[in-house]
Amino acid sequence: MIVSGITPADKRRSKVYLDGSFAFVLYNGEIKRFHIEEGEELAQELYSQIMDEVLCRRARERMLHLLKSTSRTELEIRRKLGADLYPQQAIDEAVAFAKRYHYIDDDDYAARYFEIYGDKKSVRQLAAELRRKGIDRETVNRLAGESGGDETEKARALLRKKHYDPEQADPAERRRAAAFLARRGFSGDVIRRAMGRDFDFDDVL
């Protein structure tokens, strides 16, 4: 492999390109320590050493730091590490380590997501958010089916928390209440039932 380029990533680090493609980021001191020079060959043995001793270890430490503050799905971790310019091998090994020790568990994450937000958002919104986080459709559909509950009653409960009174609400209040429920993913039919039999969207347009 030929070192085809070394360009600054920030004040302390540089991007290293091998055979014309971006390969990894190292601190400038590490580039000197490993004697990486533009136009020179990087032996496979040295590349493997850098990957094993530096990049995979660093990606694993970064992954653990990300998980300290909040739980994340596998896709979220992969996106974060990718944004930090870790090579794919380092990302794969960090994720494999996390899954092996259950630092990442998408099934558990999805189940707890339904538990935490189940009474605050519609099933449709919960499912959409989990899909964006990388939870597979089968898991999402199963949890949605198991969640049970009445979506209309859930919407009514949210309106009660907002102190919405259908008997006293003026058109502006009805408009805000309908928009509030829509933002949480409730369908038009659910919103109509939750806001009262006589509610009409035309009243709030």
DRENMAR-647841 format. One record per residue: residue number from 0; residue in one letter; x, y, z of N, C-alpha, C, O in turn. Coordinates in Angstrom, 1 decimal, padded with zeros to 4 digits. Example, Ala and Ser with C-alpha at 12.3 -4.5 7.8 and 13.67 -1.06 7.14 Angstrom:
NODE num residuo    n_u    n_v    n_w   ca_u   ca_v   ca_w    c_u    c_v    c_w    o_u    o_v    o_w
NODE   0       a  013.2 -005.7  007.8  012.3 -004.5  007.8  013.2 -003.3  007.8  014.2 -003.3  008.5
NODE   1       s  012.8 -002.2  007.1  013.7 -001.1  007.1  012.9  000.0  007.9  013.4  001.1  008.0
//
This chain:
NODE num residuo    n_u    n_v    n_w   ca_u   ca_v   ca_w    c_u    c_v    c_w    o_u    o_v    o_w
NODE   0       m  000.8 -001.2  000.0  000.0  000.0  000.0  000.9  001.2  000.0  001.9  001.3  000.7
NODE   1       i  000.5  002.2 -000.8  001.3  003.4 -000.9  000.5  004.6 -000.2 -000.7  004.7 -000.4
NODE   2       v  001.2  005.3  000.6  000.6  006.5  001.2  000.5  007.6  000.2  001.4  008.2 -000.2
NODE   3       s -000.7  007.7 -000.3 -001.0  008.7 -001.4 -001.3  010.1 -000.9 -001.3  011.0 -001.8
NODE   4       g -001.5  010.3  000.3 -001.8  011.6  000.8 -001.9  011.7  002.3 -002.3  010.7  003.0
NODE   5       i -001.5  012.8  002.9 -001.6  013.1  004.3 -002.1  014.5  004.4 -001.4  015.5  004.1
NODE   6       t -003.4  014.7  004.9 -003.9  016.1  005.0 -004.4  016.3  006.4 -004.8  015.4  007.1
NODE   7       p -004.4  017.6  006.8 -004.9  017.9  008.2 -006.4  017.6  008.4 -007.2  017.9  007.6
NODE   8       a -006.7  017.0  009.5 -008.0  016.8  010.0 -008.4  017.9  010.9 -009.6  018.3  010.9
NODE   9       d -007.5  018.2  011.8 -007.6  019.4  012.7 -006.2  019.8  013.1 -005.3  019.4  012.5
NODE  10       k -006.1  020.5  014.2 -004.8  021.0  014.6 -003.9  019.9  015.1 -002.6  020.0  015.0
NODE  11       r -004.4  018.8  015.6 -003.6  017.7  016.2 -003.6  016.4  015.4 -002.8  015.5  015.6
NODE  12       r -004.5  016.3  014.4 -004.7  015.0  013.7 -004.6  015.2  012.2 -004.8  016.3  011.7
NODE  13       s -004.3  014.1  011.5 -004.3  014.2  010.0 -005.0  012.9  009.4 -005.0  011.9  010.1
NODE  14       k -005.5  013.1  008.2 -006.1  012.0  007.5 -005.0  011.4  006.6 -004.2  012.1  006.0
NODE  15       v -005.0  010.1  006.6 -004.1  009.3  005.8 -004.8  008.6  004.7 -005.8  007.9  004.9
NODE  16       y -004.3  008.8  003.5 -004.9  008.1  002.3 -003.9  007.0  001.8 -002.7  007.3  001.7
NODE  17       l -004.5  005.9  001.5 -003.7  004.8  001.0 -004.2  004.4 -000.4 -005.4  004.2 -000.6
NODE  18       d -003.3  004.3 -001.3 -003.7  004.0 -002.7 -004.8  004.8 -003.2 -005.7  004.3 -004.0
NODE  19       g -004.8  006.1 -002.9 -005.8  007.0 -003.4 -007.1  007.1 -002.7 -008.0  007.9 -003.0
NODE  20       s -007.3  006.3 -001.6 -008.5  006.3 -000.8 -008.3  006.7  000.6 -007.2  006.3  001.2
NODE  21       f -009.2  007.4  001.3 -009.1  007.6  002.7 -009.0  006.4  003.5 -009.8  005.4  003.2
NODE  22       a -008.1  006.3  004.4 -007.9  005.1  005.2 -008.2  005.3  006.7 -008.9  004.5  007.2
NODE  23       f -007.6  006.3  007.3 -007.8  006.5  008.7 -007.3  007.8  009.2 -006.6  008.5  008.4
NODE  24       v -007.5  008.2  010.4 -007.0  009.4  011.0 -006.1  009.0  012.2 -006.5  008.2  013.0
NODE  25       l -005.0  009.7  012.3 -004.1  009.5  013.4 -003.6  010.8  013.9 -003.6  011.9  013.2
NODE  26       y -003.2  010.9  015.2 -002.6  012.1  015.7 -001.2  012.3  015.0 -000.6  011.3  014.6
NODE  27       n -000.9  013.5  014.9  000.4  013.8  014.1  001.6  013.1  014.7  002.5  012.7  014.0
NODE  28       g  001.6  013.0  016.1  002.7  012.4  016.7  002.8  010.9  016.4  003.8  010.3  016.3
NODE  29       e  001.6  010.3  016.2  001.5  008.9  015.8  002.0  008.7  014.4  002.7  007.7  014.1
NODE  30       i  001.7  009.6  013.5  002.2  009.5  012.1  003.7  009.5  012.1  004.3  008.8  011.3
NODE  31       k  004.3  010.4  012.9  005.8  010.4  013.0  006.3  009.1  013.6  007.3  008.6  013.2
NODE  32       r  005.6  008.6  014.7  006.1  007.4  015.4  006.1  006.2  014.5  007.0  005.3  014.5
NODE  33       f  005.1  006.1  013.6  005.0  005.0  012.7  005.7  005.2  011.4  005.7  004.4  010.5
NODE  34       h  006.4  006.4  011.3  007.1  006.7  010.1  006.3  006.7  008.8  006.7  006.1  007.8
NODE  35       i  005.1  007.3  008.9  004.2  007.3  007.7  004.5  008.6  006.9  004.4  009.7  007.5
NODE  36       e  004.9  008.4  005.7  005.3  009.5  004.9  004.6  009.4  003.5  004.5  008.3  002.9
NODE  37       e  004.2  010.5  003.0  003.5  010.6  001.7  004.4  010.0  000.6  005.6  010.4  000.5
NODE  38       g  003.9  009.2 -000.2  004.7  008.6 -001.3  005.4  007.4 -001.0  006.0  006.7 -001.9
NODE  39       e  005.4  007.0  000.3  006.2  005.8  000.7  005.2  004.7  000.9  004.0  004.9  001.0
NODE  40       e  005.7  003.5  001.0  004.9  002.3  001.1  004.6  002.1  002.6  005.4  002.3  003.5
NODE  41       l  003.4  001.6  002.9  003.0  001.3  004.2  002.8 -000.3  004.2  001.8 -000.8  003.6
NODE  42       a  003.7 -001.0  004.9  003.6 -002.4  004.9  002.4 -002.9  005.5  001.8 -002.3  006.5
NODE  43       q  001.9 -004.1  005.1  000.7 -004.7  005.6  000.8 -005.0  007.1 -000.2 -004.8  007.8
NODE  44       e  002.0 -005.4  007.5  002.2 -005.7  008.9  002.0 -004.4  009.8  001.4 -004.5  010.8
NODE  45       l  002.6 -003.3  009.3  002.4 -002.0  010.0  001.0 -001.5  010.0  000.5 -001.0  011.0
NODE  46       y  000.3 -001.7  008.9 -001.1 -001.3  008.8 -001.9 -002.1  009.8 -002.8 -001.5  010.5
NODE  47       s -001.7 -003.4  009.9 -002.4 -004.2  010.9 -002.1 -003.8  012.3 -003.0 -003.8  013.1
NODE  48       q -000.9 -003.5  012.5 -000.5 -003.0  013.9 -001.2 -001.7  014.2 -001.8 -001.6  015.4
NODE  49       i -001.3 -000.8  013.3 -002.0  000.5  013.5 -003.5  000.2  013.8 -004.1  000.8  014.7
NODE  50       m -004.0 -000.7  013.0 -005.4 -001.0  013.1 -005.7 -001.6  014.5 -006.7 -001.2  015.2
NODE  51       d -004.9 -002.6  014.9 -005.2 -003.4  016.1 -004.9 -002.5  017.3 -005.7 -002.5  018.3
NODE  52       e -003.7 -001.9  017.4 -003.2 -001.3  018.6 -003.8  000.1  018.8 -003.8  000.6  019.9
NODE  53       v -004.2  000.8  017.7 -004.6  002.2  017.8 -006.0  002.4  017.5 -006.8  002.8  018.3
NODE  54       l -006.4  002.1  016.2 -007.7  002.5  015.7 -008.8  001.6  016.3 -009.9  002.2  016.7
NODE  55       c -008.7  000.3  016.4 -009.7 -000.5  017.0 -009.9 -000.2  018.5 -011.0 -000.1  019.0
NODE  56       r -008.8  000.0  019.2 -008.9  000.3  020.6 -009.5  001.6  020.8 -010.4  001.8  021.7
NODE  57       r -009.2  002.6  020.0 -009.7  004.0  020.1 -011.2  004.0  019.8 -012.0  004.7  020.4
NODE  58       a -011.6  003.2  018.8 -013.0  003.2  018.4 -013.8  002.5  019.5 -014.9  003.0  019.8
NODE  59       r -013.3  001.5  020.2 -013.9  000.9  021.3 -014.1  001.8  022.4 -015.1  001.9  023.1
NODE  60       e -013.1  002.6  022.7 -013.1  003.6  023.8 -014.1  004.7  023.5 -014.9  005.1  024.4
NODE  61       r -014.2  005.1  022.3 -015.1  006.1  021.9 -016.5  005.6  022.0 -017.4  006.3  022.4
NODE  62       m -016.7  004.4  021.6 -018.1  003.7  021.7 -018.5  003.7  023.1 -019.7  004.0  023.4
NODE  63       l -017.6  003.3  024.0 -018.0  003.2  025.4 -018.3  004.5  026.0 -019.2  004.7  026.9
NODE  64       h -017.6  005.5  025.6 -017.9  006.9  026.0 -019.3  007.4  025.6 -020.0  008.0  026.3
NODE  65       l -019.6  007.0  024.3 -020.9  007.4  023.8 -022.0  006.8  024.6 -023.1  007.3  024.8
NODE  66       l -021.8  005.5  025.1 -022.8  004.8  025.8 -022.9  005.2  027.3 -023.9  004.7  027.9
NODE  67       k -022.0  006.0  027.7 -022.0  006.4  029.1 -023.2  007.3  029.4 -023.9  007.1  030.5
NODE  68       s -023.5  008.2  028.5 -024.6  009.2  028.8 -026.0  008.6  028.4 -026.9  009.0  029.1
NODE  69       t -026.1  007.7  027.4 -027.4  007.3  027.0 -027.3  006.0  026.2 -026.2  005.7  025.6
NODE  70       s -028.3  005.2  026.3 -028.3  004.0  025.4 -028.4  004.3  024.0 -029.1  005.4  023.6
NODE  71       r -027.9  003.5  023.1 -028.0  003.8  021.7 -028.1  002.5  020.9 -027.8  001.4  021.4
NODE  72       t -028.7  002.6  019.7 -028.8  001.4  018.9 -027.5  001.1  018.1 -026.6  002.0  018.1
NODE  73       e -027.4  000.0  017.5 -026.2 -000.3  016.7 -026.1  000.7  015.6 -024.9  001.1  015.4
NODE  74       l -027.1  001.0  014.9 -027.0  002.0  013.8 -026.5  003.3  014.3 -025.7  004.0  013.7
NODE  75       e -027.0  003.8  015.5 -026.6  005.1  016.0 -025.1  005.1  016.3 -024.4  006.0  016.1
NODE  76       i -024.6  004.0  016.9 -023.2  003.9  017.2 -022.4  003.9  015.9 -021.4  004.5  015.8
NODE  77       r -022.8  003.1  014.9 -022.1  003.0  013.7 -022.1  004.4  013.0 -021.0  004.8  012.5
NODE  78       r -023.2  005.2  013.1 -023.2  006.5  012.5 -022.2  007.4  013.2 -021.5  008.2  012.6
NODE  79       k -022.2  007.4  014.6 -021.3  008.2  015.3 -019.9  007.9  015.1 -019.1  008.9  014.8
NODE  80       l -019.5  006.7  015.0 -018.1  006.3  014.8 -017.7  006.6  013.3 -016.6  007.1  013.1
NODE  81       g -018.6  006.5  012.4 -018.4  006.8  011.1 -018.1  008.3  010.9 -017.2  008.8  010.2
NODE  82       a -018.9  009.1  011.6 -018.8  010.6  011.6 -017.4  011.0  012.2 -016.9  012.0  011.8
NODE  83       d -016.9  010.2  013.1 -015.6  010.4  013.7 -014.5  009.9  012.9 -013.3  010.0  013.3
NODE  84       l -014.8  009.4  011.7 -013.8  009.0  010.7 -013.0  007.7  011.1 -011.9  007.5  010.6
NODE  85       y -013.6  006.9  011.9 -013.0  005.6  012.1 -013.2  004.7  010.9 -014.3  004.7  010.3
NODE  86       p -012.2  003.9  010.6 -012.4  002.9  009.4 -013.4  001.9  009.7 -013.7  001.6  010.9
NODE  87       q -013.9  001.2  008.7 -015.0  000.3  008.8 -014.6 -000.9  009.7 -015.4 -001.4  010.5
NODE  88       q -013.3 -001.4  009.6 -012.9 -002.5  010.4 -013.0 -002.1  011.9 -013.4 -003.0  012.7
NODE  89       a -012.5 -000.9  012.2 -012.5 -000.5  013.6 -014.0 -000.4  014.1 -014.3 -000.7  015.3
NODE  90       i -014.9  000.1  013.3 -016.3  000.2  013.7 -016.9 -001.1  013.9 -017.6 -001.4  014.9
NODE  91       d -016.6 -002.1  013.0 -017.2 -003.4  013.1 -016.7 -004.1  014.4 -017.5 -004.7  015.0
NODE  92       e -015.4 -003.9  014.7 -014.9 -004.6  015.9 -015.4 -004.0  017.2 -015.7 -004.7  018.1
NODE  93       a -015.6 -002.7  017.2 -016.2 -002.0  018.3 -017.6 -002.4  018.6 -018.0 -002.7  019.7
NODE  94       v -018.4 -002.5  017.5 -019.8 -002.9  017.6 -019.9 -004.4  018.1 -020.7 -004.7  018.9
NODE  95       a -019.0 -005.2  017.5 -019.0 -006.7  017.9 -018.7 -006.8  019.4 -019.3 -007.6  020.1
NODE  96       f -017.7 -006.0  019.9 -017.4 -006.0  021.3 -018.6 -005.6  022.1 -018.9 -006.2  023.1
NODE  97       a -019.2 -004.5  021.7 -020.4 -004.0  022.5 -021.5 -005.0  022.5 -022.2 -005.2  023.5
NODE  98       k -021.8 -005.7  021.4 -022.9 -006.7  021.4 -022.5 -007.9  022.2 -023.4 -008.5  022.8
NODE  99       r -021.2 -008.3  022.2 -020.8 -009.4  022.9 -021.1 -009.3  024.4 -021.4 -010.2  025.1
NODE 100       y -020.8 -008.0  024.9 -021.0 -007.8  026.3 -022.3 -007.0  026.6 -022.5 -006.5  027.7
NODE 101       h -023.2 -007.0  025.6 -024.6 -006.4  025.8 -024.6 -005.0  026.1 -025.5 -004.5  026.8
NODE 102       y -023.5 -004.3  025.7 -023.6 -002.8  025.8 -024.5 -002.2  024.8 -025.1 -001.2  025.0
NODE 103       i -024.7 -003.0  023.7 -025.7 -002.7  022.7 -026.6 -003.9  022.5 -026.2 -005.0  022.3
NODE 104       d -027.9 -003.6  022.7 -028.9 -004.6  022.5 -030.1 -004.0  021.9 -030.9 -003.4  022.7
NODE 105       d -030.3 -004.1  020.6 -031.4 -003.4  020.0 -032.8 -003.8  020.4 -033.7 -003.0  020.5
NODE 106       d -032.9 -005.1  020.7 -034.2 -005.6  021.1 -034.6 -005.0  022.5 -035.7 -004.6  022.7
NODE 107       d -033.6 -005.0  023.4 -033.9 -004.4  024.7 -034.1 -002.9  024.6 -035.0 -002.3  025.3
NODE 108       y -033.4 -002.2  023.7 -033.5 -000.8  023.5 -035.0 -000.5  023.0 -035.6  000.4  023.6
NODE 109       a -035.4 -001.3  022.1 -036.7 -001.0  021.5 -037.8 -001.3  022.5 -038.8 -000.5  022.6
NODE 110       a -037.7 -002.3  023.3 -038.7 -002.6  024.3 -038.8 -001.5  025.4 -039.9 -001.1  025.8
NODE 111       r -037.6 -001.0  025.8 -037.6  000.1  026.8 -038.1  001.4  026.2 -038.7  002.2  026.9
NODE 112       y -037.9  001.6  024.9 -038.4  002.8  024.2 -039.9  002.8  024.3 -040.5  003.8  024.5
NODE 113       f -040.5  001.7  024.0 -042.0  001.6  024.1 -042.5  001.8  025.5 -043.5  002.5  025.8
NODE 114       e -041.7  001.3  026.5 -042.1  001.4  027.9 -042.0  002.9  028.3 -042.9  003.4  029.0
NODE 115       i -041.0  003.6  027.9 -040.8  005.0  028.4 -041.7  005.9  027.7 -042.2  006.8  028.3
NODE 116       y -041.9  005.8  026.4 -042.6  006.7  025.6 -044.0  006.3  025.2 -044.8  007.0  024.5
NODE 117       g -044.4  005.1  025.6 -045.7  004.5  025.2 -046.9  005.3  025.5 -047.9  005.3  024.8
NODE 118       d -046.9  006.0  026.6 -048.0  006.8  027.0 -047.9  008.3  026.6 -048.7  009.1  026.9
NODE 119       k -046.8  008.6  025.8 -046.6  010.0  025.4 -046.7  010.2  023.9 -046.9  011.3  023.4
NODE 120       k -046.6  009.1  023.2 -046.6  009.2  021.7 -047.5  008.1  021.1 -047.7  007.0  021.8
NODE 121       s -047.9  008.2  019.9 -048.7  007.2  019.3 -047.8  006.0  018.9 -046.6  006.2  018.8
NODE 122       v -048.4  004.9  018.7 -047.7  003.7  018.3 -047.0  004.0  016.9 -045.9  003.5  016.7
NODE 123       r -047.8  004.7  016.1 -047.2  005.0  014.7 -045.9  005.8  014.9 -045.0  005.5  014.1
NODE 124       q -045.9  006.8  015.7 -044.7  007.6  015.9 -043.6  006.8  016.5 -042.4  006.9  016.1
NODE 125       l -043.9  006.0  017.5 -042.9  005.2  018.2 -042.2  004.3  017.1 -041.0  004.1  017.1
NODE 126       a -043.1  003.7  016.3 -042.5  002.7  015.3 -041.6  003.5  014.3 -040.6  003.0  013.9
NODE 127       a -042.1  004.7  013.9 -041.3  005.4  012.9 -039.9  005.8  013.5 -038.9  005.8  012.8
NODE 128       e -039.9  006.3  014.8 -038.7  006.7  015.4 -037.7  005.5  015.6 -036.5  005.7  015.4
NODE 129       l -038.2  004.4  015.9 -037.4  003.2  016.1 -036.8  002.7  014.8 -035.7  002.3  014.7
NODE 130       r -037.6  002.8  013.7 -037.1  002.4  012.4 -036.0  003.4  012.0 -035.0  002.9  011.4
NODE 131       r -036.1  004.7  012.3 -035.0  005.6  012.0 -033.8  005.3  012.8 -032.6  005.6  012.3
NODE 132       k -033.9  004.7  013.9 -032.8  004.4  014.8 -032.2  003.0  014.4 -031.2  002.6  015.0
NODE 133       g -032.7  002.4  013.4 -032.2  001.1  012.9 -032.8 -000.1  013.4 -032.3 -001.2  013.1
NODE 134       i -033.9  000.0  014.2 -034.5 -001.3  014.7 -035.3 -001.9  013.5 -036.0 -001.2  012.8
NODE 135       d -035.1 -003.2  013.4 -035.7 -003.9  012.2 -037.2 -003.9  012.3 -037.8 -003.8  013.4
NODE 136       r -037.8 -004.0  011.1 -039.3 -003.8  011.0 -040.0 -004.9  011.8 -041.1 -004.7  012.4
NODE 137       e -039.5 -006.2  011.8 -040.1 -007.3  012.5 -040.2 -007.0  014.0 -041.3 -007.2  014.6
NODE 138       t -039.1 -006.5  014.6 -039.1 -006.1  016.0 -040.1 -005.0  016.3 -040.9 -005.1  017.3
NODE 139       v -040.1 -004.0  015.5 -041.0 -002.9  015.7 -042.5 -003.3  015.6 -043.3 -002.9  016.4
NODE 140       n -042.8 -004.1  014.6 -044.2 -004.6  014.4 -044.6 -005.4  015.6 -045.7 -005.3  016.1
NODE 141       r -043.7 -006.3  016.1 -044.0 -007.1  017.3 -044.3 -006.3  018.5 -045.3 -006.5  019.2
NODE 142       l -043.5 -005.3  018.8 -043.7 -004.5  019.9 -044.9 -003.6  019.8 -045.6 -003.4  020.8
NODE 143       a -045.2 -003.1  018.6 -046.4 -002.4  018.4 -047.6 -003.2  018.6 -048.6 -002.7  019.2
NODE 144       g -047.6 -004.5  018.2 -048.7 -005.4  018.5 -048.9 -005.7  019.9 -050.0 -005.9  020.4
NODE 145       e -047.7 -005.8  020.7 -047.8 -006.1  022.1 -048.1 -004.9  023.0 -048.5 -005.1  024.1
NODE 146       s -048.0 -003.7  022.4 -048.2 -002.5  023.3 -049.6 -002.4  023.8 -049.8 -001.9  024.9
NODE 147       g -050.5 -002.9  023.0 -051.9 -002.8  023.4 -052.4 -001.3  023.7 -051.7 -000.4  023.2
NODE 148       g -053.4 -001.2  024.5 -053.9  000.1  024.8 -054.7  000.7  023.7 -054.7  000.3  022.6
NODE 149       d -055.5  001.7  024.1 -056.4  002.4  023.2 -055.8  003.7  022.8 -055.5  004.6  023.6
NODE 150       e -055.5  003.9  021.5 -054.8  005.1  021.0 -055.7  006.3  021.3 -055.2  007.4  021.6
NODE 151       t -057.0  006.2  021.2 -057.9  007.3  021.4 -057.8  007.8  022.9 -057.7  008.9  023.2
NODE 152       e -057.8  006.8  023.8 -057.7  007.1  025.2 -056.4  007.7  025.6 -056.3  008.6  026.4
NODE 153       k -055.3  007.2  024.9 -054.0  007.8  025.1 -054.0  009.2  024.7 -053.4  010.1  025.4
NODE 154       a -054.6  009.5  023.5 -054.6  010.9  023.1 -055.5  011.8  024.0 -055.1  012.9  024.3
NODE 155       r -056.6  011.2  024.5 -057.4  012.0  025.5 -056.6  012.3  026.8 -056.7  013.4  027.3
NODE 156       a -055.8  011.3  027.2 -055.0  011.5  028.4 -054.0  012.6  028.2 -053.7  013.4  029.1
NODE 157       l -053.4  012.7  027.0 -052.4  013.7  026.7 -053.1  015.1  026.7 -052.5  016.1  027.2
NODE 158       l -054.3  015.1  026.2 -055.0  016.4  026.2 -055.4  016.8  027.6 -055.3  018.0  027.9
NODE 159       r -055.7  015.9  028.4 -056.0  016.2  029.8 -054.8  016.8  030.5 -054.9  017.8  031.3
NODE 160       k -053.6  016.3  030.2 -052.4  016.8  030.8 -052.1  018.2  030.3 -051.5  019.0  031.0
NODE 161       k -052.6  018.5  029.1 -052.5  019.9  028.6 -053.6  020.8  029.0 -053.7  022.0  028.6
NODE 162       h -054.5  020.3  029.9 -055.6  021.0  030.5 -056.6  021.5  029.3 -057.1  022.6  029.4
NODE 163       y -056.7  020.6  028.3 -057.6  021.0  027.3 -059.1  020.6  027.7 -059.3  019.5  028.1
NODE 164       d -060.0  021.6  027.5 -061.4  021.4  027.9 -062.2  021.6  026.6 -062.3  022.7  026.1
NODE 165       p -062.7  020.5  026.0 -063.4  020.6  024.7 -064.7  021.5  024.8 -065.1  022.1  023.8
NODE 166       e -065.2  021.7  026.0 -066.4  022.5  026.2 -066.1  024.0  026.2 -066.9  024.8  025.8
NODE 167       q -064.9  024.3  026.6 -064.5  025.7  026.7 -063.5  026.2  025.6 -063.3  027.4  025.5
NODE 168       a -062.9  025.2  024.9 -061.9  025.6  024.0 -062.4  026.4  022.8 -063.4  026.1  022.2
NODE 169       d -061.7  027.5  022.5 -062.0  028.3  021.3 -061.3  027.7  020.1 -060.5  026.8  020.3
NODE 170       p -061.5  028.2  018.9 -060.9  027.6  017.7 -059.4  027.6  017.8 -058.7  026.6  017.3
NODE 171       a -058.7  028.6  018.3 -057.3  028.7  018.4 -056.8  027.5  019.3 -055.8  026.9  019.0
NODE 172       e -057.5  027.3  020.5 -057.1  026.2  021.4 -057.3  024.9  020.7 -056.5  024.0  020.9
NODE 173       r -058.4  024.7  020.0 -058.6  023.4  019.3 -057.6  023.2  018.2 -057.1  022.1  018.0
NODE 174       r -057.2  024.3  017.6 -056.1  024.1  016.5 -054.8  023.7  017.2 -054.1  022.8  016.7
NODE 175       r -054.4  024.3  018.3 -053.2  023.9  019.0 -053.3  022.5  019.5 -052.3  021.7  019.4
NODE 176       a -054.4  022.1  020.0 -054.6  020.7  020.6 -054.5  019.7  019.4 -053.8  018.7  019.6
NODE 177       a -055.1  020.0  018.3 -055.0  019.0  017.2 -053.6  018.9  016.6 -053.2  017.8  016.3
NODE 178       a -052.9  020.1  016.6 -051.5  020.0  016.1 -050.6  019.3  017.0 -049.7  018.6  016.6
NODE 179       f -050.9  019.4  018.3 -050.1  018.8  019.4 -050.2  017.2  019.2 -049.2  016.5  019.2
NODE 180       l -051.4  016.8  019.0 -051.6  015.3  018.8 -051.1  014.8  017.5 -050.5  013.8  017.4
NODE 181       a -051.2  015.7  016.4 -050.6  015.3  015.1 -049.1  015.1  015.2 -048.6  014.2  014.6
NODE 182       r -048.5  016.0  016.0 -047.0  015.9  016.1 -046.6  014.7  016.8 -045.4  014.2  016.6
NODE 183       r -047.5  014.1  017.6 -047.1  012.8  018.2 -047.6  011.6  017.4 -047.6  010.5  017.9
NODE 184       g -048.0  011.9  016.2 -048.2  010.8  015.3 -049.6  010.2  015.3 -049.8  009.2  014.7
NODE 185       f -050.5  010.8  016.0 -051.9  010.3  016.0 -052.6  010.6  014.7 -052.4  011.6  014.1
NODE 186       s -053.4  009.6  014.2 -054.1  009.8  012.9 -055.2  010.8  013.1 -055.6  011.1  014.2
NODE 187       g -055.8  011.2  012.0 -056.9  012.1  012.0 -058.1  011.6  012.7 -058.8  012.3  013.4
NODE 188       d -058.4  010.3  012.4 -059.5  009.7  013.1 -059.4  009.6  014.6 -060.3  009.9  015.3
NODE 189       v -058.2  009.3  015.1 -057.9  009.3  016.5 -058.1  010.7  017.1 -058.7  010.8  018.2
NODE 190       i -057.5  011.7  016.4 -057.6  013.0  016.9 -059.1  013.5  017.0 -059.5  014.1  018.0
NODE 191       r -059.9  013.1  016.0 -061.3  013.5  016.0 -062.0  012.9  017.2 -062.8  013.5  017.9
NODE 192       r -061.8  011.6  017.4 -062.4  010.9  018.6 -061.9  011.4  019.9 -062.7  011.6  020.8
NODE 193       a -060.6  011.7  020.0 -060.1  012.2  021.2 -060.6  013.6  021.6 -060.8  013.9  022.8
NODE 194       m -060.8  014.4  020.6 -061.2  015.8  020.8 -062.8  016.0  020.9 -063.2  017.1  021.2
NODE 195       g -063.5  014.9  020.7 -064.9  015.0  020.8 -065.7  014.6  019.6 -065.2  014.8  018.5
NODE 196       r -066.9  014.1  019.7 -067.6  013.6  018.6 -067.9  014.7  017.6 -068.0  014.4  016.4
NODE 197       d -068.1  015.9  018.1 -068.4  017.0  017.2 -067.2  017.8  016.6 -067.4  018.8  015.9
NODE 198       f -066.0  017.3  016.9 -064.8  018.0  016.4 -064.7  017.9  014.9 -064.9  016.8  014.3
NODE 199       d -064.4  019.0  014.3 -064.3  019.0  012.8 -063.0  019.8  012.5 -062.8  020.9  013.0
NODE 200       f -062.1  019.2  011.7 -060.9  019.9  011.4 -061.1  021.2  010.7 -060.3  022.1  010.8
NODE 201       d -062.3  021.3  010.0 -062.6  022.6  009.3 -062.7  023.7  010.3 -062.5  024.9  010.0
NODE 202       d -063.0  023.4  011.6 -063.2  024.4  012.6 -061.9  025.0  013.0 -061.8  026.1  013.6
NODE 203       v -060.7  024.3  012.7 -059.5  024.8  013.2 -058.6  025.3  012.1 -057.4  025.7  012.3
NODE 204       l -059.0  025.2  010.9 -058.2  025.7  009.7 -058.3  027.2  009.6 -057.7  027.8  008.7
//
